[in-house]
Amino acid sequence: MEAFGNAKTVRNDNSSRFGKLVLLLLEKKTKKIKGAVITNYLLEKSRVIQQSDSERNYHIFYHFLKGASKEDLKATGLTEMKNYEYLNKTKCYDVETINDVALYNEIQESFRVMKFHPNEIKAIWDMVAVVLHLGNINFDESTFDGQNNKPCNITNQESFKKIIELLAVKEKSLEEALTHKTRKINSNVYKTPIPKIDCQSIRLLLKIIFLNLLFKIKNRDSFTKSLYEKLFNYLIKRLNWSISTPEYRNIDIEQLISDKSRFSIGLLDIFGFEVFKKNSFEQLCINFANEKLQQLYISYVFKAEINEFIKEGLKEFLCELTFKDNQHIIDLLEGAPLGIFNLLDESSAIASTDESLLNNMIKQHKTNDNFKTPKGTRECFIIVHTAKEVEYNVTGFRTKNKDELGSELEKALKSSTSAIISNIFNCILDDGEKN
C-alpha cells in the first residue's frame, strides 16, 4: 500500500497520499484476531499526472523501473525514468532514504505471501507501465477540424500501440475515446472531435511565476488518474480477501463496526493538516477531514464532559472548562445551502468557471470571519482553520470536483479482452484470483 499510495513530498520522503481505516476483527469469546478489513479514501490522484518541485510521483513507478529485470521492462516497453512525462518534470528520481530496488523485491515477495496469481501480478505491472506510457501520448492539432469531424492525430504511436497491447483493448475504440467527446441527446448519440488541449489536458502556464504546473484535466489525464485509482482500489480489495476470513469478506465495514456479535479495533491513518506553498482542492479536502476529526474529539471529550457536569449538578463549575469549538469552520465548509462544498457542487453542475465560483464564495461569505481573500490575487481564498490560516488556489477546483471520465474511455477499458485487466478496472475478484 505504501508503494502504490506513498510518495516523496516537500514534507518527507515517505508521505502517505491516501487515508485508511484498518479494522481488526476479534472473536468475542477468545479475543483472538480473526482477520482485518482495510478501507481507503482520499487517494491523491492528481499526483499521478503532476508533482511539485523536488517531489516524486508514487514510489511504485521508481521501484519498478529500477528493480524490474531487463526482460520485464522490455515486455512493458519501458526504458529510463527521464523518458516519461509523468516522472521527469521535477527531475527528482532518487531519494537517499529509499532503496527502490530492495523495495521492488519486497513488493514481489508481498505478492507471493498474499497469494496473488502470477497472471494477476503481471497485469498489475502492465497497468503501472500503461500509466507511464499514457503520459507520453501527444496530439497533433494540425489535422483537427471540428466542423468537418476531423480529430487530432495521436503522434506517439509507439507508446499508444504499447498501451493497446498491455490493456488488450481495441485500437480504434481507445483512439476515439481519447480524441472525441460523446454526447447523448434524447436517444441520439453524437461523437465530435475535441481540440488538442482537451485531448491532452496538461498546459504549462506562467511556469516562471508559479514554478508549478497548472493544468486542465480532460481526456488523457482523466483516463490516467482513473486507471491508477481503479488499480489502487483493486489492490485494497485483493488484500482484504487475503487478510480476512470467509465469514467477513462480503460484509460492509460499517456493518462490521456496528455488529455487537464481534469485537473490533479500528486504526485510523489519515493525512495530517497540510499547508504548502500552493494549496489546491486536495489540501482543502484533507484539512476539512482534520477539522471533522477535531470536532469528533471535541464532542467525545469536552461536550460529553459538559453533559456529565450538568447531570451531576455541577453546572456552576462549567466556567472552568474551556475549549475552542471549530463547528463554525465546519459550517463554513459544508453547511447547507451555502457552504464552500455546496457552492462548488452547484458550480460544477453548470457551465461556469473557477473565477465565477470564487466570486460566489466571496459574495456569500464576505462577512464570515473565517473566510478571507488575499490582496493582489483573483485566484485565491483563505480559510481560517483551527490550526492556522491556509490560502487555497481555486484554479482547477471545479474540474477536480467533477472528476469526469468519458463514457467512451470507460467502455474501452471494460471491453478489454484480458479478463484480469477488465476485473481490475471493474474491481472484481474472480475465482482464479481468490485462490
C-alpha positions in Angstrom: 0.0 0.0 0.0 2.9 2.4 0.7 4.5 1.6 -2.7 1.3 2.5 -4.5 0.0 5.2 -2.2 3.1 7.0 -0.7 5.5 9.4 -2.3 8.3 11.8 -1.6 7.0 15.3 -0.9 8.5 18.5 0.3 7.5 17.4 3.8 9.1 13.9 4.0 10.4 11.1 1.8 7.6 8.7 2.5 4.4 10.7 2.8 1.1 8.9 2.7 -1.1 10.3 -0.1 -4.2 8.4 0.9 -6.1 7.7 4.1 -7.1 4.3 5.5 -9.0 2.7 8.3 -7.8 -0.8 9.3 -10.4 -2.7 11.3 -9.0 -5.7 13.3 -11.8 -8.2 13.9 -11.7 -10.3 17.1 -13.6 -13.4 18.1 -15.8 -12.4 21.1 -15.1 -15.3 23.4 -11.4 -16.0 22.8 -10.4 -12.3 21.9 -8.3 -13.8 19.1 -7.8 -11.8 15.9 -9.9 -13.4 13.2 -9.0 -11.1 10.3 -8.9 -7.5 9.2 -10.5 -5.2 6.7 -9.0 -2.1 5.1 -11.0 0.9 3.8 -9.1 3.5 1.8 -10.1 7.1 0.9 -8.9 10.4 -0.5 -6.2 9.0 -2.8 -4.3 12.0 -4.3 -4.9 11.1 -7.9 -3.5 14.3 -9.2 -0.1 13.3 -8.1 0.0 10.7 -10.9 0.0 13.3 -13.6 1.9 16.2 -11.9 4.1 16.8 -8.9 5.6 20.0 -7.3 9.3 20.8 -7.4 11.6 18.4 -5.6 8.8 15.8 -5.3 8.3 12.4 -6.9 5.3 10.5 -8.2 4.2 7.4 -6.4 7.0 5.1 -5.2 5.8 2.2 -7.3 7.0 3.7 -10.6 10.6 4.2 -9.4 10.6 0.7 -7.7 9.6 -0.9 -10.9 11.9 1.0 -13.3 14.9 0.4 -11.0 14.1 -3.1 -9.7 12.5 -5.0 -12.6 14.5 -7.2 -14.8 15.5 -6.1 -18.3 13.1 -8.7 -19.7 10.2 -7.4 -17.7 11.0 -3.8 -18.7 11.3 -4.8 -22.3 7.9 -6.6 -22.1 6.2 -3.5 -20.9 8.1 -1.2 -23.3 9.7 0.9 -20.5 13.2 2.4 -20.5 14.8 5.2 -18.4 12.8 7.3 -15.9 13.8 10.6 -17.7 11.9 9.5 -20.7 8.5 9.7 -19.0 6.5 12.9 -18.8 4.8 11.9 -15.6 8.2 11.5 -13.9 10.6 13.9 -15.5 9.1 17.3 -14.8 10.7 17.7 -11.3 13.9 15.8 -12.2 13.7 14.0 -8.9 14.3 10.3 -9.4 16.4 9.3 -6.4 15.7 9.6 -2.6 18.6 9.0 -0.2 16.4 7.3 2.4 14.7 4.9 -0.1 16.2 1.8 -1.8 13.9 1.4 -4.7 15.4 -1.9 -5.8 15.1 -3.5 -2.4 11.5 -2.3 -2.1 10.6 -3.7 -5.5 11.8 -7.1 -4.3 9.8 -6.7 -1.1 6.7 -6.0 -3.2 7.2 -9.1 -5.3 7.6 -11.1 -2.1 4.4 -9.5 -0.7 2.5 -10.5 -3.8 3.6 -14.1 -3.2 2.8 -14.0 0.6 -0.6 -12.6 -0.2 -1.1 -15.4 -2.8 -1.5 -13.2 -5.8 -1.8 -15.2 -9.0 1.3 -14.8 -11.4 -1.0 -13.6 -14.2 -2.5 -11.1 -11.7 0.9 -9.8 -10.8 1.8 -9.4 -14.5 -1.4 -7.4 -15.1 -0.6 -5.1 -12.2 2.8 -4.3 -13.6 1.3 -3.9 -17.0 -1.1 -1.2 -15.7 1.8 0.6 -13.9 3.6 0.7 -17.3 0.4 1.9 -19.1 0.2 4.9 -16.8 3.7 5.9 -17.8 3.0 5.4 -21.5 -0.1 7.5 -21.3 1.9 10.5 -20.1 3.9 10.3 -23.3 0.8 10.3 -25.6 0.7 13.6 -27.5 -1.6 15.0 -30.1 -1.1 16.8 -33.5 -3.7 19.5 -33.8 -2.9 20.3 -37.5 -5.5 17.7 -38.6 -8.2 18.9 -36.2 -11.4 20.3 -37.8 -14.4 20.3 -35.5 -16.7 21.4 -38.2 -15.8 18.5 -40.5 -15.4 15.9 -37.9 -11.7 15.5 -38.2 -9.9 14.7 -34.9 -6.4 15.4 -33.7 -3.8 12.7 -34.5 -2.0 10.7 -31.8 1.7 11.4 -32.6 3.5 9.0 -30.3 2.3 5.8 -31.9 4.9 3.6 -30.2 3.6 4.4 -26.8 0.0 4.2 -28.0 0.4 0.8 -29.5 2.1 -0.5 -26.3 -0.9 0.7 -24.3 -3.3 -1.1 -26.7 -1.2 -4.3 -26.3 -0.9 -4.1 -22.5 -4.6 -3.3 -21.9 -5.8 -5.7 -24.6 -8.3 -3.1 -25.9 -9.3 -2.3 -29.5 -7.1 0.4 -31.0 -10.0 2.3 -32.7 -12.1 2.4 -29.6 -9.3 3.8 -27.4 -8.2 6.3 -30.1 -11.7 7.6 -30.5 -12.2 7.8 -26.7 -9.0 10.0 -26.4 -9.8 12.3 -29.3 -13.6 12.6 -29.3 -16.3 13.7 -26.9 -19.6 11.7 -26.8 -22.9 13.5 -26.2 -26.2 11.9 -25.7 -29.2 14.0 -26.7 -32.5 12.2 -26.1 -32.0 8.8 -27.7 -29.3 10.0 -30.1 -25.6 9.6 -29.5 -23.2 12.1 -31.1 -19.4 11.9 -31.3 -17.4 15.0 -32.0 -13.7 15.6 -32.2 -12.1 17.7 -29.5 -9.1 20.1 -29.7 -5.6 19.2 -28.5 -5.9 21.0 -25.2 -8.9 18.7 -24.3 -7.2 15.6 -25.6 -4.0 16.1 -23.7 -5.0 18.4 -20.8 -1.7 19.5 -19.5 -0.8 23.1 -20.1 2.3 25.0 -18.9 1.1 28.4 -17.8 3.2 31.1 -16.1 5.7 28.5 -15.0 8.3 31.1 -14.3 6.0 32.9 -11.9 4.4 29.9 -10.1 7.2 27.3 -10.6 4.4 24.8 -11.0 2.2 23.0 -13.4 -1.3 24.5 -13.9 -3.5 22.1 -15.8 -6.9 21.2 -17.1 -7.9 17.6 -16.5 -9.6 16.2 -19.6 -9.4 13.0 -21.6 -5.8 11.7 -21.3 -5.2 12.7 -17.8 -8.7 11.8 -16.6 -8.1 8.4 -18.1 -4.7 8.1 -16.3 -6.0 9.1 -12.9 -9.0 6.8 -13.2 -6.8 3.9 -14.3 -4.5 4.4 -11.3 -7.4 4.7 -8.8 -9.0 1.6 -10.2 -5.7 -0.3 -9.7 -5.3 1.0 -6.2 -8.9 0.1 -5.2 -8.4 -3.3 -6.7 -5.3 -3.9 -4.6 -7.1 -3.0 -1.4 -9.9 -5.3 -2.3 -7.5 -8.1 -3.1 -5.6 -7.5 0.1 -8.8 -7.7 2.1 -9.5 -11.0 0.5 -6.2 -12.3 1.8 -6.3 -10.9 5.4 -9.9 -11.6 6.2 -11.8 -14.9 6.8 -14.7 -16.1 4.6 -17.3 -15.0 7.1 -16.2 -11.3 6.9 -15.4 -11.0 3.2 -18.7 -9.8 1.9 -19.8 -7.7 4.8 -19.8 -3.9 4.6 -17.3 -2.3 7.0 -19.9 -0.1 8.7 -21.9 -3.3 9.4 -18.8 -4.9 10.9 -18.2 -1.9 13.2 -21.8 -1.8 14.5 -22.2 -5.6 14.8 -22.2 -6.5 18.5 -21.6 -10.2 17.9 -17.9 -9.5 17.5 -15.2 -7.2 18.8 -13.2 -4.8 16.6 -10.4 -2.4 16.9 -10.2 0.4 14.4 -6.9 2.0 13.4 -7.3 5.3 11.5 -4.4 6.6 9.5 -5.1 10.0 7.9 -3.2 12.8 6.3 -2.1 15.4 8.9 -3.1 19.1 8.4 -1.4 20.3 5.3 -0.1 23.7 4.2 2.1 24.0 1.1 3.4 26.9 -0.9 0.4 26.3 -3.2 -2.7 24.6 -1.8 -5.4 23.2 -4.0 -8.6 21.1 -3.8 -6.7 18.1 -2.3 -5.5 20.2 0.6 -9.0 21.6 1.2 -10.4 18.0 1.5 -7.5 16.9 3.8 -7.8 19.9 6.1 -11.6 19.5 6.1 -11.2 15.9 7.2 -8.9 17.1 10.0 -11.5 19.7 11.1 -14.1 16.9 11.3 -11.8 14.7 13.4 -11.1 17.7 15.7 -14.9 18.2 16.1 -15.2 14.5 16.9 -12.6 14.8 19.6 -14.4 17.9 21.0 -17.7 16.1 21.0 -16.3 13.0 22.8 -14.1 14.8 25.3 -15.4 18.3 26.0 -19.1 18.3 25.0 -19.6 14.9 26.7 -17.9 16.3 29.8 -20.3 19.3 29.8 -23.3 16.9 29.8 -21.7 14.9 32.7 -21.2 18.1 34.7 -24.9 19.1 34.2 -26.1 15.6 35.2 -24.0 15.7 38.4 -25.4 19.1 39.3 -22.0 20.8 38.7 -23.2 23.3 36.1 -21.8 26.2 38.2 -18.2 24.9 37.5 -18.5 24.8 33.7 -16.8 28.2 33.5 -13.6 26.4 34.4 -13.9 24.1 31.4 -12.7 26.0 28.3 -12.1 24.8 24.7 -12.1 26.1 21.2 -15.1 24.8 19.2 -14.5 24.5 15.4 -18.1 23.9 14.4 -18.3 27.3 12.8 -15.4 26.3 10.4 -17.2 23.1 9.5 -20.4 25.0 8.9 -18.5 27.4 6.5 -17.2 24.4 4.6 -20.2 22.0 4.5 -23.1 23.9 5.9 -26.3 23.8 3.7 -27.1 25.5 1.4 -24.1 28.0 1.0 -21.1 26.1 2.4 -18.0 26.1 0.3 -18.5 22.5 -0.9 -22.2 23.1 -1.7 -21.2 26.2 -3.8 -18.6 24.0 -5.5 -21.1 21.3 -6.3 -23.5 23.8 -7.7 -20.9 25.4 -9.8 -19.6 22.0 -11.1 -23.1 21.1 -12.3 -23.5 24.1 -14.6 -21.5 25.8 -17.3 -19.3 28.1 -15.1 -15.7 28.9 -14.3 -13.4 28.7 -11.3 -13.4 32.5 -11.2 -17.2 32.6 -11.0 -17.0 30.1 -8.2 -14.6 32.2 -6.3 -16.7 35.3 -6.8 -19.8 33.5 -5.5 -17.8 32.3 -2.4 -16.7 35.9 -1.7 -20.3 37.1 -2.2 -21.8 34.6 0.2 -19.0 34.6 2.9 -17.5 38.1 2.8 -18.8 38.8 6.4 -17.6 35.5 7.8 -14.5 35.9 10.0 -13.2 32.5 8.9 -13.2 33.4 5.2 -10.8 35.9 3.7 -9.5 37.0 0.3 -5.8 37.8 -0.1 -4.8 41.1 -1.6 -3.2 41.1 -5.1 -4.7 37.9 -6.5 -8.1 36.9 -8.0 -7.5 33.2 -7.8 -7.2 32.5 -4.1 -9.3 32.5 -0.9 -8.2 31.9 2.7 -9.9 29.7 5.3 -9.0 30.4 9.0 -8.7 26.9 10.2 -8.3 25.7 13.8 -4.6 25.0 13.2 -3.8 28.1 11.1 -4.9 30.2 8.1 -4.5 28.4 4.7 -4.6 30.1 1.3 -6.2 27.9 -1.4 -5.8 28.5 -5.1 -9.2 27.9 -6.7 -7.7 27.0 -10.2 -8.9 23.5 -11.1 -11.3 23.2 -8.2 -14.4 22.5 -10.4 -12.6 20.1 -12.7 -11.2 18.1 -9.8 -14.6 18.1 -8.1 -16.3 16.7 -11.2 -13.5 14.2 -11.8 -15.2 13.1 -15.1 -14.2 10.1 -17.1 -15.6 10.0 -20.6 -18.1 7.2 -21.2 -16.1 6.0 -24.2 -12.9 5.7 -22.2 -14.8 3.6 -19.6 -16.2 1.4 -22.3 -12.8 1.0 -23.9 -11.4 -0.4 -20.6 -14.3 -2.5 -19.7 -14.2 -4.2 -23.1 -10.6 -5.4 -22.6 -10.1 -9.0 -23.9 -7.9 -9.6 -20.9 -10.1 -10.9 -18.1 -7.7 -9.8 -15.4 -7.4 -6.2 -16.8 -11.1 -6.0 -17.0 -11.5 -7.3 -13.5 -9.0 -4.7 -12.1 -10.9 -1.9 -13.8 -14.2 -3.2 -12.5 -12.8 -4.1 -9.1 -13.9 -7.7 -9.4 -12.2 -10.8 -8.0 -12.7 -13.9 -9.9 -12.2 -17.4 -8.5 -8.7 -17.8 -10.0 -7.5 -14.6 -8.2 -9.1 -15.7 -4.9 -7.2 -18.9 -4.6 
